[in-house]
C-alpha cells in the first residue's frame, strides 16, 4: 500500500468521507483535525443528489441517511402566482435503487458521518489547526496549533472554499462572487409539499427565485436566491426573508407565513472557485471545496466533494508511484467537475440577468445532471 498514515484537515463532508473511505481501504492511521472545538448541531438543510447517495452507499451510511431524510425523484416548478409551470423529473445519478434526490438536515448527515468514522477507528482532534507543513520526499511533516510536529505519509486538505492550505500549495486561483446571495432556513411543511421552485413574474424586483425541499415527514429546507449583499434595512432576518418571498404565492404563501423569530436562518454571498492547476504538491493534496465550489443551482456541490473523497482513497492505496496516482486522480476528476462548474455558472448568470433571450435553464440543468449518471 502506498500510504499507511493520513492526516485529514477539515471535518466537513469532504474530510469525513475521505477519512471513512481511507479507513475502509485499510489505512492503519487516519486522523482528522478540525478547528472547531466541538461538533455543533447547527445548519440548514441540504439537497443530496443521487451520485452523492451512491458514495454514501459505498461507505456504509446511506440507509441511515435515507431514514432521516426525505427522498424524491423530481421537483415542481411554479409561476409566481402559484400556478404550476411543469414537473421536472431529476435523473437518477446514483442508480435506479436510490432516490434521484434526498432532502436532509446538514447536521443529520454530518452526525451520521462522524459516527461511521468513529466506528472505523478514525481519530479526531477538535480545536486543532494545521499551522504549516513541509514535504520530505516520502512523507510530510505537519506543525499543529498545539505545538506538536508530526510526520505523515499524506495530508488531505479539505478545509473548504476559504482554504488556508490552497495558497501554500502554490495555487493562484482565488474564490470569486457568483453575483448571487442566498437565504436558507428550516421550517414546517404540509404533507403534500415535497419540493418546489418558483420564478418571479416579469418586472418583479427582489428575489431571483424561491424554493424548498422536504427534509423529513414534517419539515423542509427553504431558500431564497437574491442579490449577493443583504439589503440594508432594519428588518430582523426572518422578516427580511418574508419580504423577499412576498411576490410568490400558492405553497409559498404558507411557507412565508411559517417563518418567525425562532426560525433558524442563514444568509451568505455565494462564491465559487475552480482550480485547474495541480491540486497537490508532494505529499499534500487539496480536495472538495478547497479546489472546486459552485453555486448550488443543480445541487452538485456536496456530491462532487464526496466523489473526490471516495476516489482519493482508491488512488492513494494503490501500489506504485504516489505522485503519478495523485496526478491521475485529478485528471480523472477535472472534466466531470468542469461540466458542473460551467452549468452552475451559466445558470447563475441567467438568474442575475432575467429576461436573457438565450436563457434555457431547464435544458442546461437536465443536460448537466444527465451527464453525471455515468460513474465518476
DAURFEN-V155798 format. One record per pair of residues at least 4 apart in sequence whose C-alpha atoms are under 7 Angstrom apart, sorted by sequence separation. I is the first residue (numbers start at 1). J is the second residue. D is the distance in Angstrom with one decimal. If there is no record, write none. Layout:
BEGIN
((I | J | D) (I | J | D))
END
This chain:
BEGIN
((11 | 15 | 5.2) (12 | 16 | 6.0) (13 | 17 | 5.9) (14 | 18 | 6.0) (15 | 19 | 6.2) (16 | 20 | 6.2) (17 | 21 | 6.0) (18 | 22 | 6.1) (19 | 23 | 6.2) (20 | 24 | 6.2) (21 | 25 | 6.3) (22 | 26 | 6.6) (23 | 27 | 5.2) (48 | 52 | 6.2) (49 | 53 | 6.5) (50 | 54 | 6.2) (51 | 55 | 6.6) (52 | 56 | 6.3) (53 | 57 | 6.1) (54 | 58 | 6.3) (55 | 59 | 6.5) (56 | 60 | 6.2) (57 | 61 | 5.9) (61 | 65 | 6.4) (62 | 66 | 6.0) (63 | 67 | 6.1) (64 | 68 | 6.3) (65 | 69 | 6.0) (66 | 70 | 6.7) (78 | 82 | 5.7) (79 | 83 | 5.4) (92 | 96 | 6.3) (94 | 98 | 6.2) (105 | 109 | 6.6) (106 | 110 | 6.1) (107 | 111 | 6.0) (108 | 112 | 6.3) (109 | 113 | 6.3) (110 | 114 | 6.2) (111 | 115 | 6.2) (112 | 116 | 6.3) (113 | 117 | 6.2) (114 | 118 | 6.3) (115 | 119 | 6.2) (116 | 120 | 6.4) (117 | 121 | 6.4) (118 | 122 | 5.3) (135 | 139 | 6.2) (136 | 140 | 5.6) (143 | 147 | 6.6) (144 | 148 | 5.5) (159 | 163 | 5.0) (165 | 169 | 6.5) (167 | 171 | 5.0) (189 | 193 | 6.3) (200 | 204 | 6.0) (215 | 219 | 5.7) (216 | 220 | 6.8) (235 | 239 | 5.9) (236 | 240 | 6.2) (237 | 241 | 6.2) (238 | 242 | 6.3) (239 | 243 | 6.1) (240 | 244 | 6.4) (241 | 245 | 6.4) (242 | 246 | 6.3) (248 | 252 | 5.9) (249 | 253 | 4.9) (251 | 255 | 6.5) (252 | 256 | 5.9) (253 | 257 | 6.3) (254 | 258 | 6.3) (255 | 259 | 6.9) (259 | 263 | 5.9) (280 | 284 | 5.5) (281 | 285 | 6.5) (286 | 290 | 6.1) (287 | 291 | 5.9) (288 | 292 | 6.0) (289 | 293 | 4.7) (296 | 300 | 6.7) (300 | 304 | 6.0) (301 | 305 | 6.5) (302 | 306 | 6.3) (303 | 307 | 6.2) (304 | 308 | 6.3) (305 | 309 | 6.4) (306 | 310 | 6.2) (307 | 311 | 6.2) (308 | 312 | 6.0) (309 | 313 | 6.6) (310 | 314 | 6.9) (311 | 315 | 6.4) (312 | 316 | 6.1) (313 | 317 | 6.2) (314 | 318 | 6.7) (321 | 325 | 6.4) (322 | 326 | 6.1) (323 | 327 | 6.3) (324 | 328 | 6.1) (325 | 329 | 6.0) (326 | 330 | 6.4) (327 | 331 | 6.3) (328 | 332 | 6.2) (329 | 333 | 6.4) (330 | 334 | 6.0) (333 | 337 | 6.2) (334 | 338 | 5.9) (335 | 339 | 6.4) (336 | 340 | 6.8) (337 | 341 | 6.2) (338 | 342 | 5.9) (339 | 343 | 6.2) (340 | 344 | 6.0) (341 | 345 | 6.1) (342 | 346 | 6.1) (343 | 347 | 6.2) (344 | 348 | 6.1) (345 | 349 | 6.1) (346 | 350 | 6.4) (347 | 351 | 6.2) (348 | 352 | 6.3) (349 | 353 | 6.1) (350 | 354 | 5.9) (360 | 364 | 6.4) (361 | 365 | 5.9) (362 | 366 | 6.0) (363 | 367 | 6.0) (364 | 368 | 6.0) (365 | 369 | 6.3) (366 | 370 | 6.0) (367 | 371 | 6.3) (368 | 372 | 6.9) (10 | 15 | 5.3) (11 | 16 | 5.7) (22 | 27 | 5.6) (48 | 53 | 6.9) (56 | 61 | 5.3) (57 | 62 | 4.6) (78 | 83 | 5.6) (79 | 84 | 6.2) (117 | 122 | 5.3) (135 | 140 | 4.4) (143 | 148 | 5.9) (144 | 149 | 6.3) (166 | 171 | 5.7) (167 | 172 | 6.4) (214 | 219 | 6.1) (215 | 220 | 4.9) (235 | 240 | 5.7) (248 | 253 | 6.8) (280 | 285 | 4.0) (286 | 291 | 6.5) (296 | 301 | 6.4) (9 | 15 | 6.6) (56 | 62 | 4.9) (78 | 84 | 4.5) (79 | 85 | 5.9) (134 | 140 | 5.6) (135 | 141 | 6.4) (143 | 149 | 4.4) (214 | 220 | 4.1) (215 | 221 | 6.4) (279 | 285 | 5.6) (280 | 286 | 6.3) (316 | 322 | 6.4) (350 | 356 | 6.6) (8 | 15 | 6.1) (23 | 30 | 6.7) (77 | 84 | 6.1) (78 | 85 | 4.9) (92 | 99 | 6.7) (93 | 100 | 6.5) (133 | 140 | 6.7) (134 | 141 | 5.3) (142 | 149 | 5.4) (143 | 150 | 6.7) (213 | 220 | 5.4) (214 | 221 | 6.3) (279 | 286 | 5.5) (294 | 301 | 6.0) (77 | 85 | 5.3) (92 | 100 | 4.3) (133 | 141 | 5.5) (134 | 142 | 6.7) (141 | 149 | 6.5) (142 | 150 | 5.4) (157 | 165 | 6.6) (200 | 208 | 6.6) (212 | 220 | 6.3) (213 | 221 | 5.2) (293 | 301 | 6.2) (53 | 62 | 6.3) (77 | 86 | 5.3) (91 | 100 | 6.0) (133 | 142 | 4.3) (141 | 150 | 5.5) (142 | 151 | 6.3) (199 | 208 | 7.0) (200 | 209 | 6.2) (212 | 221 | 5.4) (213 | 222 | 6.6) (316 | 325 | 6.6) (350 | 359 | 6.3) (76 | 86 | 6.0) (77 | 87 | 6.1) (90 | 100 | 5.9) (132 | 142 | 5.9) (133 | 143 | 6.1) (141 | 151 | 4.4) (199 | 209 | 4.9) (212 | 222 | 4.1) (315 | 325 | 5.7) (8 | 19 | 6.8) (19 | 30 | 6.3) (76 | 87 | 4.5) (132 | 143 | 5.3) (140 | 151 | 5.6) (141 | 152 | 6.4) (198 | 209 | 5.8) (199 | 210 | 6.9) (211 | 222 | 5.8) (212 | 223 | 6.1) (245 | 256 | 6.5) (315 | 326 | 7.0) (75 | 87 | 6.0) (76 | 88 | 6.0) (130 | 142 | 6.9) (131 | 143 | 5.5) (139 | 151 | 6.4) (140 | 152 | 5.4) (198 | 210 | 5.4) (211 | 223 | 5.4) (75 | 88 | 5.3) (130 | 143 | 6.1) (131 | 144 | 5.3) (139 | 152 | 5.5) (140 | 153 | 6.3) (197 | 210 | 5.8) (198 | 211 | 6.1) (210 | 223 | 5.7) (211 | 224 | 6.6) (74 | 88 | 5.4) (75 | 89 | 6.6) (130 | 144 | 4.6) (131 | 145 | 5.9) (139 | 153 | 4.6) (140 | 154 | 6.5) (197 | 211 | 4.1) (210 | 224 | 4.4) (242 | 256 | 5.5) (315 | 329 | 6.6) (347 | 361 | 6.1) (74 | 89 | 4.2) (129 | 144 | 5.7) (130 | 145 | 6.1) (138 | 153 | 6.6) (139 | 154 | 6.6) (196 | 211 | 5.4) (197 | 212 | 6.6) (209 | 224 | 6.1) (210 | 225 | 6.2) (73 | 89 | 6.1) (74 | 90 | 4.8) (128 | 144 | 6.8) (129 | 145 | 5.2) (196 | 212 | 5.5) (209 | 225 | 5.4) (275 | 291 | 5.1) (289 | 305 | 6.7) (73 | 90 | 5.6) (128 | 145 | 5.8) (195 | 212 | 5.5) (196 | 213 | 6.8) (207 | 224 | 6.4) (208 | 225 | 5.4) (274 | 291 | 5.7) (275 | 292 | 6.3) (288 | 305 | 4.3) (312 | 329 | 6.9) (128 | 146 | 6.8) (195 | 213 | 4.5) (207 | 225 | 5.7) (208 | 226 | 5.3) (273 | 291 | 6.5) (274 | 292 | 4.4) (194 | 213 | 6.3) (195 | 214 | 5.9) (207 | 226 | 4.6) (273 | 292 | 5.2) (274 | 293 | 6.6) (194 | 214 | 5.0) (206 | 226 | 6.5) (273 | 293 | 5.2) (288 | 308 | 6.4) (11 | 32 | 6.9) (238 | 259 | 6.2) (272 | 293 | 4.9) (273 | 294 | 6.7) (287 | 308 | 6.6) (343 | 364 | 6.3) (5 | 27 | 6.4) (10 | 32 | 6.9) (238 | 260 | 5.8) (272 | 294 | 4.8) (343 | 365 | 7.0) (4 | 27 | 4.9) (5 | 28 | 6.3) (6 | 29 | 6.4) (7 | 30 | 6.1) (8 | 31 | 6.1) (9 | 32 | 5.9) (10 | 33 | 6.1) (11 | 34 | 5.4) (238 | 261 | 6.0) (272 | 295 | 6.5) (3 | 27 | 7.0) (4 | 28 | 5.4) (5 | 29 | 4.6) (6 | 30 | 5.0) (7 | 31 | 5.1) (8 | 32 | 4.6) (9 | 33 | 5.2) (10 | 34 | 5.0) (271 | 295 | 6.9) (4 | 29 | 6.3) (5 | 30 | 5.9) (6 | 31 | 6.5) (7 | 32 | 5.9) (8 | 33 | 6.3) (9 | 34 | 6.4) (270 | 295 | 6.2) (343 | 368 | 6.4) (73 | 99 | 6.0) (72 | 99 | 5.9) (73 | 100 | 4.7) (191 | 218 | 6.9) (71 | 99 | 5.6) (72 | 100 | 6.2) (73 | 101 | 6.1) (190 | 218 | 7.0) (340 | 368 | 6.5) (72 | 101 | 5.4) (189 | 218 | 5.7) (339 | 368 | 6.7) (71 | 101 | 5.8) (72 | 102 | 6.1) (188 | 218 | 5.8) (189 | 219 | 5.2) (71 | 102 | 4.2) (188 | 219 | 4.2) (189 | 220 | 6.0) (70 | 102 | 5.4) (71 | 103 | 6.4) (187 | 219 | 5.6) (188 | 220 | 6.0) (69 | 102 | 6.4) (70 | 103 | 5.2) (186 | 219 | 7.0) (187 | 220 | 5.6) (304 | 337 | 6.9) (69 | 103 | 5.6) (70 | 104 | 6.5) (186 | 220 | 5.8) (187 | 221 | 6.6) (69 | 104 | 4.5) (186 | 221 | 4.6) (185 | 221 | 5.8) (186 | 222 | 6.1) (185 | 222 | 5.3) (207 | 244 | 5.6) (21 | 59 | 6.4) (184 | 222 | 5.8) (185 | 223 | 6.4) (206 | 244 | 5.8) (20 | 59 | 6.9) (184 | 223 | 4.5) (54 | 94 | 5.0) (183 | 223 | 5.4) (184 | 224 | 6.7) (229 | 269 | 6.5) (53 | 94 | 6.4) (182 | 223 | 6.7) (183 | 224 | 5.0) (228 | 269 | 4.9) (50 | 92 | 5.8) (51 | 93 | 4.9) (182 | 224 | 5.6) (183 | 225 | 6.6) (228 | 270 | 6.9) (50 | 93 | 4.8) (51 | 94 | 4.1) (182 | 225 | 4.7) (50 | 94 | 4.1) (65 | 109 | 6.3) (181 | 225 | 5.9) (182 | 226 | 6.0) (180 | 225 | 6.7) (181 | 226 | 5.1) (180 | 226 | 5.8) (181 | 227 | 5.2) (298 | 344 | 6.6) (180 | 227 | 5.2) (181 | 228 | 3.7) (294 | 341 | 6.0) (297 | 344 | 5.8) (50 | 98 | 6.5) (179 | 227 | 6.9) (180 | 228 | 4.4) (181 | 229 | 6.4) (50 | 99 | 6.2) (179 | 228 | 5.6) (295 | 344 | 5.9) (50 | 100 | 4.9) (294 | 344 | 6.4) (295 | 345 | 6.9) (297 | 347 | 6.8) (49 | 100 | 6.1) (50 | 101 | 5.4) (61 | 112 | 7.0) (49 | 101 | 4.4) (48 | 101 | 5.5) (49 | 102 | 6.4) (295 | 348 | 7.0) (47 | 101 | 6.6) (48 | 102 | 5.0) (47 | 102 | 5.7) (48 | 103 | 6.2) (47 | 103 | 4.7) (46 | 103 | 5.8) (47 | 104 | 6.6) (45 | 103 | 7.0) (46 | 104 | 5.5) (45 | 104 | 5.6) (46 | 105 | 6.1) (45 | 105 | 4.3) (46 | 106 | 5.8) (44 | 105 | 6.1) (45 | 106 | 5.4) (44 | 106 | 6.1) (43 | 106 | 6.1) (43 | 107 | 6.3) (42 | 107 | 6.1) (41 | 107 | 5.3) (298 | 365 | 6.4) (188 | 258 | 6.9) (187 | 258 | 6.7) (187 | 259 | 6.8) (187 | 263 | 6.6) (186 | 263 | 6.7) (185 | 263 | 6.9) (186 | 264 | 6.1) (185 | 264 | 5.5) (185 | 265 | 4.4) (184 | 265 | 5.6) (185 | 266 | 6.4) (183 | 265 | 7.0) (184 | 266 | 5.2) (183 | 266 | 5.7) (184 | 267 | 6.4) (183 | 267 | 4.5) (182 | 267 | 5.6) (183 | 268 | 6.9) (182 | 268 | 5.7) (181 | 268 | 5.7) (182 | 269 | 6.4) (38 | 126 | 6.2) (181 | 269 | 4.2) (182 | 270 | 6.8) (37 | 126 | 5.0) (180 | 269 | 6.2) (181 | 270 | 5.3) (36 | 126 | 6.0) (37 | 127 | 3.9) (180 | 270 | 5.6) (31 | 122 | 5.8) (32 | 123 | 6.2) (33 | 124 | 6.0) (34 | 125 | 6.4) (35 | 126 | 6.0) (36 | 127 | 4.9) (30 | 122 | 5.3) (31 | 123 | 4.6) (32 | 124 | 5.0) (33 | 125 | 4.8) (34 | 126 | 4.9) (35 | 127 | 4.5) (178 | 270 | 5.8) (30 | 123 | 6.4) (31 | 124 | 5.9) (32 | 125 | 6.2) (33 | 126 | 5.9) (34 | 127 | 6.0) (35 | 128 | 4.8) (177 | 270 | 6.2) (178 | 271 | 5.3) (34 | 128 | 5.6) (35 | 129 | 5.2) (177 | 271 | 4.4) (178 | 272 | 6.3) (33 | 128 | 5.7) (34 | 129 | 6.4) (176 | 271 | 5.3) (177 | 272 | 6.3) (33 | 129 | 6.6) (175 | 271 | 6.3) (176 | 272 | 5.5) (13 | 110 | 6.8) (16 | 113 | 6.3) (20 | 117 | 5.3) (23 | 120 | 6.3) (175 | 272 | 5.4) (176 | 273 | 6.5) (16 | 114 | 6.9) (19 | 117 | 6.9) (175 | 273 | 4.7) (174 | 273 | 6.5) (16 | 117 | 7.0) (173 | 275 | 6.1) (19 | 122 | 6.8) (171 | 277 | 6.6) (103 | 213 | 5.8) (105 | 215 | 6.4) (103 | 214 | 5.5) (104 | 215 | 4.3) (169 | 280 | 6.7) (103 | 215 | 4.2) (104 | 216 | 6.9) (169 | 281 | 5.9) (178 | 295 | 6.9) (80 | 198 | 5.8) (76 | 195 | 6.4) (77 | 196 | 5.7) (78 | 197 | 6.0) (79 | 198 | 5.6) (80 | 199 | 5.5) (75 | 195 | 5.3) (76 | 196 | 4.7) (77 | 197 | 5.0) (78 | 198 | 4.5) (79 | 199 | 5.5) (80 | 200 | 5.0) (166 | 286 | 6.8) (75 | 196 | 5.4) (76 | 197 | 6.4) (77 | 198 | 5.8) (78 | 199 | 6.5) (79 | 200 | 6.8) (80 | 201 | 5.7) (166 | 290 | 6.7) (163 | 290 | 5.4) (155 | 283 | 6.3) (156 | 284 | 6.0) (157 | 285 | 6.0) (158 | 286 | 6.1) (160 | 288 | 6.9) (161 | 289 | 4.9) (162 | 290 | 6.9) (154 | 283 | 4.9) (155 | 284 | 4.8) (156 | 285 | 5.2) (157 | 286 | 4.5) (158 | 287 | 5.3) (160 | 289 | 4.6) (161 | 290 | 4.6) (153 | 283 | 6.8) (154 | 284 | 5.9) (155 | 285 | 6.5) (156 | 286 | 5.9) (157 | 287 | 6.1) (158 | 288 | 6.1) (160 | 290 | 4.4) (159 | 290 | 6.0) (158 | 290 | 6.2) (161 | 293 | 6.5) (44 | 184 | 6.4) (44 | 185 | 5.7) (45 | 186 | 6.6) (44 | 186 | 6.0) (15 | 158 | 5.3) (140 | 283 | 5.8) (208 | 351 | 6.0) (14 | 158 | 6.0) (70 | 214 | 6.1) (139 | 283 | 6.2) (7 | 152 | 6.6) (70 | 215 | 5.0) (137 | 282 | 7.0) (6 | 152 | 5.9) (69 | 215 | 5.1) (70 | 216 | 5.1) (5 | 152 | 5.6) (6 | 153 | 6.0) (7 | 154 | 6.4) (8 | 155 | 5.8) (9 | 156 | 6.0) (10 | 157 | 6.8) (69 | 216 | 5.2) (135 | 282 | 6.0) (5 | 153 | 5.3) (6 | 154 | 4.9) (7 | 155 | 4.7) (8 | 156 | 4.8) (9 | 157 | 4.8) (10 | 158 | 5.0) (68 | 216 | 6.7) (135 | 283 | 6.3) (4 | 153 | 6.6) (5 | 154 | 6.7) (6 | 155 | 5.6) (7 | 156 | 6.3) (8 | 157 | 6.2) (9 | 158 | 5.5) (10 | 159 | 4.8) (3 | 153 | 5.5) (9 | 159 | 6.1) (3 | 154 | 6.9) (82 | 248 | 6.8) (80 | 247 | 6.5) (81 | 248 | 6.0) (82 | 249 | 4.8) (80 | 248 | 4.6) (81 | 249 | 5.0) (82 | 250 | 4.1) (80 | 249 | 6.0) (81 | 250 | 6.6) (82 | 251 | 6.8) (45 | 215 | 6.9) (178 | 348 | 6.7) (179 | 352 | 6.7) (45 | 221 | 4.9) (44 | 221 | 6.8) (49 | 299 | 6.7) (48 | 299 | 6.9) (49 | 300 | 6.8) (52 | 303 | 4.4) (55 | 306 | 6.7) (47 | 299 | 6.1) (51 | 303 | 6.3) (55 | 307 | 6.5) (49 | 303 | 6.5) (52 | 306 | 6.5) (48 | 303 | 6.9) (52 | 307 | 7.0) (55 | 310 | 6.8) (14 | 288 | 5.9) (91 | 369 | 6.3) (91 | 370 | 6.0) (93 | 372 | 5.8) (94 | 373 | 6.7) (93 | 373 | 4.1) (92 | 373 | 6.7) (17 | 306 | 6.2) (21 | 310 | 5.7) (14 | 305 | 5.5) (18 | 309 | 4.3) (22 | 313 | 5.0) (14 | 306 | 5.4) (17 | 309 | 5.7) (18 | 310 | 6.1) (21 | 313 | 5.7) (13 | 306 | 6.7) (17 | 310 | 6.8) (14 | 309 | 5.8) (18 | 313 | 6.7) (3 | 316 | 6.5) (2 | 316 | 6.1) (3 | 317 | 6.1) (2 | 317 | 5.3) (1 | 317 | 5.2) (2 | 318 | 6.0) (1 | 318 | 5.9) (2 | 319 | 5.5) (1 | 319 | 5.3) (2 | 320 | 6.7) (2 | 322 | 6.5))
END
